[in-house]
Amino acid sequence: MNANAEQFVNSVLRLAPKLAVFDCDGTLWSGDAGEGFFEWELNQGLVSDEIVRWARSRYADYRAGKVSEDVMCGEMVTLHRGLTEAEVQRAANTYFERHCVPWIFPEMQQVVHALQGAGTDVWAVSSTNQWVIRAAMRHFGIPEQKILAASVRVVDGTISDQLIRIPSGGGKPKAIQEVIQRVPDAAFGNSIWDADMLGIAEHPFVVNPTPELQRMARERRWAVYYPDSSG
């Protein structure tokens, strides 16, 4: 770990946070695993041809601004209705191992492990589907019960279309308040969809920010860190 990364990790540990919450895509690793898995699974034939056609058209509408972020995040989970959770989890494990592990930010992995070792209660909060985030958190030691991701009800092992939560934008602090029921001492995020979560934390950390969040961080004087491997 280089000096800049070590300084970042130590700056977080000095705060001795009791509760820390982390966004995932773009914050713990480079890129969007949720979007990547969505494209990958359509190409793999995990869902029917009918759903593939619908999903591609729907995503094009989302990119064109015709479908909201929350709606699209929800539909990227509910499109699995009727499949067994076991088969979708296997697919998510395969995808993350093959395509995302090399893009994990080592210092973010280090800070998560260091906080856990110091007794901090560490949670992952993401609008990506629950199966991809579960696969990812095996590399960070965050257990399933401490993941707040886009999720649906699973009935007798089969995925339903009944949404439980979509932690995106304002949905992130809402999920934290409903489930954890404490205000985070530290929060980490990279995009404007993390701003509400960062805003409720005592110590917000902006990691590898998008231009929009970078501007907000400058205005609010939030700490900004660029992982060495982010370029």
Backbone torsions as a table, in degrees:
resi	resn	phi	psi	omega
1	MET	NA	128.4	-177.5
2	ASN	-75.3	173.4	-174.2
3	ALA	-62.5	-38.5	-179.3
4	ASN	-65.0	-43.8	179.0
5	ALA	-65.3	-42.2	180.0
6	GLU	-63.4	-39.3	178.3
7	GLN	-63.6	-40.7	178.5
8	PHE	-62.7	-50.2	-179.0
9	VAL	-59.0	-44.4	-179.4
10	ASN	-66.2	-34.1	179.7
11	SER	-65.9	-32.2	177.3
12	VAL	-74.7	-45.4	-177.6
13	LEU	-63.7	-33.5	-179.6
14	ARG	-61.7	-25.2	-179.7
15	LEU	-74.3	-19.1	-178.9
16	ALA	48.5	53.7	-178.5
17	PRO	-66.7	141.6	176.2
18	LYS	-83.5	-32.4	178.6
19	LEU	-132.7	125.8	177.0
20	ALA	-127.8	135.1	179.5
21	VAL	-122.1	138.6	-175.8
22	PHE	-124.1	126.8	161.6
23	ASP	-65.7	165.9	-175.4
24	CYS	-113.9	-72.3	-177.8
25	ASP	-58.6	126.1	178.4
26	GLY	83.1	-15.7	-179.1
27	THR	-106.1	-47.7	178.0
28	LEU	-93.3	-21.3	175.5
29	TRP	-149.9	162.5	178.8
30	SER	-79.4	138.7	177.0
31	GLY	93.4	177.1	-176.0
32	ASP	-113.4	99.6	-178.5
33	ALA	-66.9	-30.6	178.9
34	GLY	-65.4	-47.1	177.7
35	GLU	-66.1	-40.2	-179.5
36	GLY	-64.6	-42.9	178.9
37	PHE	-64.9	-39.7	178.2
38	PHE	-56.0	-49.8	179.7
39	GLU	-66.8	-42.3	-178.2
40	TRP	-62.8	-45.7	-176.7
41	GLU	-68.7	-31.2	176.5
42	LEU	-66.1	-37.7	178.4
43	ASN	-73.6	-26.1	-178.3
44	GLN	-82.2	-11.1	-178.6
45	GLY	75.9	26.2	179.5
46	LEU	-65.8	-32.9	177.8
47	VAL	-114.1	169.7	-174.9
48	SER	-67.7	160.0	177.9
49	ASP	-59.4	-36.0	179.1
50	GLU	-62.5	-43.9	179.2
51	ILE	-69.4	-36.1	177.5
52	VAL	-59.6	-47.2	-179.7
53	ARG	-62.0	-44.8	179.6
54	TRP	-63.3	-44.7	-175.6
55	ALA	-64.4	-40.7	179.9
56	ARG	-65.6	-41.9	178.4
57	SER	-65.7	-41.9	-178.9
58	ARG	-65.5	-40.2	-179.3
59	TYR	-69.0	-34.2	175.6
60	ALA	-62.7	-39.3	177.1
61	ASP	-65.6	-38.0	177.9
62	TYR	-63.2	-45.8	-179.9
63	ARG	-64.4	-26.5	179.0
64	ALA	-86.5	1.6	178.7
65	GLY	83.1	13.8	-177.8
66	LYS	-92.6	-12.0	178.9
67	VAL	-128.6	134.1	-176.0
68	SER	-72.2	161.7	178.5
69	GLU	-59.3	-48.4	-178.2
70	ASP	-62.6	-42.4	-179.5
71	VAL	-64.3	-44.2	-178.5
72	MET	-66.3	-41.7	178.6
73	CYS	-61.3	-39.8	178.2
74	GLY	-65.8	-42.8	-177.7
75	GLU	-71.0	-24.9	176.4
76	MET	-71.8	-11.9	174.0
77	VAL	-98.3	-47.7	-174.7
78	THR	-70.7	-15.3	178.1
79	LEU	-64.3	-13.2	179.2
80	HIS	-87.1	2.2	-177.4
81	ARG	-53.2	136.6	-179.7
82	GLY	93.6	-18.5	177.1
83	LEU	-85.2	157.0	175.0
84	THR	-78.7	146.3	179.0
85	GLU	-63.7	-34.0	-178.4
86	ALA	-60.5	-43.1	-177.8
87	GLU	-71.3	-35.6	178.4
88	VAL	-70.5	-37.6	177.8
89	GLN	-65.4	-39.7	176.8
90	ARG	-61.1	-42.6	179.2
91	ALA	-64.1	-43.2	179.7
92	ALA	-64.0	-40.0	177.3
93	ASN	-60.5	-46.3	-179.7
94	THR	-61.8	-46.1	-178.7
95	TYR	-60.6	-49.5	-175.0
96	PHE	-64.8	-42.0	-179.4
97	GLU	-63.2	-40.2	-176.2
98	ARG	-78.8	-34.4	-167.7
99	HIS	-117.4	-15.5	-173.1
100	CYS	-118.1	-29.0	-176.5
101	VAL	-53.8	-41.7	-179.6
102	PRO	-64.0	-15.6	-175.5
103	TRP	-100.7	5.4	175.4
104	ILE	-64.4	135.0	176.6
105	PHE	-78.2	114.8	-175.9
106	PRO	-56.4	-40.2	-178.3
107	GLU	-70.8	-26.6	176.0
108	MET	-73.3	-37.8	174.1
109	GLN	-62.0	-41.5	179.9
110	GLN	-64.4	-43.5	-177.1
111	VAL	-68.1	-35.9	176.8
112	VAL	-63.1	-48.9	-179.4
113	HIS	-63.9	-38.9	-179.2
114	ALA	-66.5	-41.1	177.8
115	LEU	-63.5	-43.4	178.0
116	GLN	-60.8	-41.4	179.2
117	GLY	-65.2	-26.4	180.0
118	ALA	-88.5	1.0	177.4
119	GLY	93.6	7.5	178.1
120	THR	-71.2	141.5	174.2
121	ASP	-83.3	110.7	-172.6
122	VAL	-110.4	129.6	-179.5
123	TRP	-126.5	151.1	172.2
124	ALA	-106.0	132.7	-178.4
125	VAL	-129.2	114.6	-171.2
126	SER	-147.8	147.0	175.2
127	SER	-87.6	-1.8	173.7
128	THR	-75.9	154.7	-175.0
129	ASN	-61.8	154.0	-172.8
130	GLN	-60.4	-29.3	-175.2
131	TRP	-75.9	-40.2	177.0
132	VAL	-66.2	-42.1	-178.9
133	ILE	-67.8	-36.8	175.1
134	ARG	-60.4	-44.1	179.0
135	ALA	-60.8	-41.5	-178.0
136	ALA	-68.7	-39.8	-173.1
137	MET	-70.6	-12.3	172.9
138	ARG	-62.2	-25.2	-180.0
139	HIS	-86.6	-7.4	-178.4
140	PHE	-119.1	-3.3	178.6
141	GLY	71.8	19.4	178.4
142	ILE	-93.5	118.2	-175.7
143	PRO	-72.8	161.1	-176.8
144	GLU	-55.0	-37.4	-177.1
145	GLN	-72.0	-6.2	176.8
146	LYS	-115.5	31.5	176.3
147	ILE	-116.2	125.5	172.3
148	LEU	-114.2	96.5	-176.8
149	ALA	-125.0	173.6	175.5
150	ALA	-62.4	121.9	-170.3
151	SER	-144.4	155.7	177.3
152	VAL	-130.1	164.8	176.7
153	ARG	-73.2	140.9	175.9
154	VAL	-115.4	123.2	-175.8
155	VAL	-114.1	116.6	-179.5
156	ASP	52.2	39.7	176.7
157	GLY	84.5	-2.7	-178.7
158	THR	-108.4	135.5	-178.1
159	ILE	-74.6	133.0	178.0
160	SER	-103.3	-178.2	175.4
161	ASP	-106.1	20.9	179.8
162	GLN	-92.0	103.4	-178.2
163	LEU	-66.9	140.2	174.2
164	ILE	-98.4	-50.7	179.3
165	ARG	-159.7	155.5	173.0
166	ILE	-130.6	92.2	-177.5
167	PRO	-78.1	80.2	177.0
168	SER	-135.2	140.1	-179.8
169	GLY	57.4	-126.6	178.8
170	GLY	-63.6	-17.6	178.3
171	GLY	-69.6	-19.0	-179.8
172	LYS	-72.5	-55.1	176.1
173	PRO	-62.7	-31.8	177.8
174	LYS	-61.5	-46.3	179.3
175	ALA	-64.1	-40.4	178.8
176	ILE	-61.9	-45.2	-178.8
177	GLN	-66.8	-38.6	-177.4
178	GLU	-73.1	-40.1	-172.7
179	VAL	-97.2	-52.3	-176.7
180	ILE	-81.7	-36.0	176.7
181	GLN	62.5	32.5	174.3
182	ARG	-143.8	154.9	176.0
183	VAL	-84.5	129.6	-179.3
184	PRO	-64.4	139.0	171.5
185	ASP	-76.4	-33.6	179.2
186	ALA	-140.0	140.0	177.1
187	ALA	-136.0	146.9	-175.9
188	PHE	-130.7	129.2	179.1
189	GLY	-157.3	167.2	-174.7
190	ASN	-125.6	-12.4	-173.9
191	SER	-132.6	173.1	-179.2
192	ILE	-61.9	-23.3	178.9
193	TRP	-74.3	-6.8	175.8
194	ASP	-102.4	-5.7	-172.2
195	ALA	-59.2	-41.4	-179.1
196	ASP	-64.5	-39.2	177.9
197	MET	-67.6	-44.1	178.6
198	LEU	-61.6	-36.4	-176.3
199	GLY	-67.3	-23.4	-179.9
200	ILE	-91.8	-9.9	-176.5
201	ALA	-82.7	148.3	175.6
202	GLU	-66.3	-37.8	179.8
203	HIS	-128.3	97.0	177.7
204	PRO	-84.5	136.6	176.6
205	PHE	-121.7	120.6	178.9
206	VAL	-96.1	120.0	-174.0
207	VAL	-116.1	126.5	175.6
208	ASN	50.0	52.6	-167.5
209	PRO	-71.9	150.1	167.3
210	THR	-71.0	160.2	-178.3
211	PRO	-55.6	-39.3	-178.5
212	GLU	-64.4	-44.4	179.4
213	LEU	-72.0	-32.9	177.8
214	GLN	-60.0	-42.6	177.8
215	ARG	-63.3	-43.1	179.4
216	MET	-63.8	-41.4	-179.8
217	ALA	-62.1	-38.9	179.2
218	ARG	-64.8	-42.9	-179.6
219	GLU	-65.7	-38.0	-175.7
220	ARG	-96.6	-0.2	178.3
221	ARG	60.4	42.0	174.5
222	TRP	-83.0	146.5	177.7
223	ALA	-65.4	135.9	-179.4
224	VAL	-122.7	134.3	179.2
225	TYR	-134.6	133.8	176.1
226	TYR	-108.9	111.3	177.2
227	PRO	-56.2	144.8	-177.1
228	ASP	-57.6	-39.7	-177.3
229	SER	-78.9	-3.4	178.0
230	SER	-78.4	-14.8	-179.7
231	GLY	80.6	NA	NA
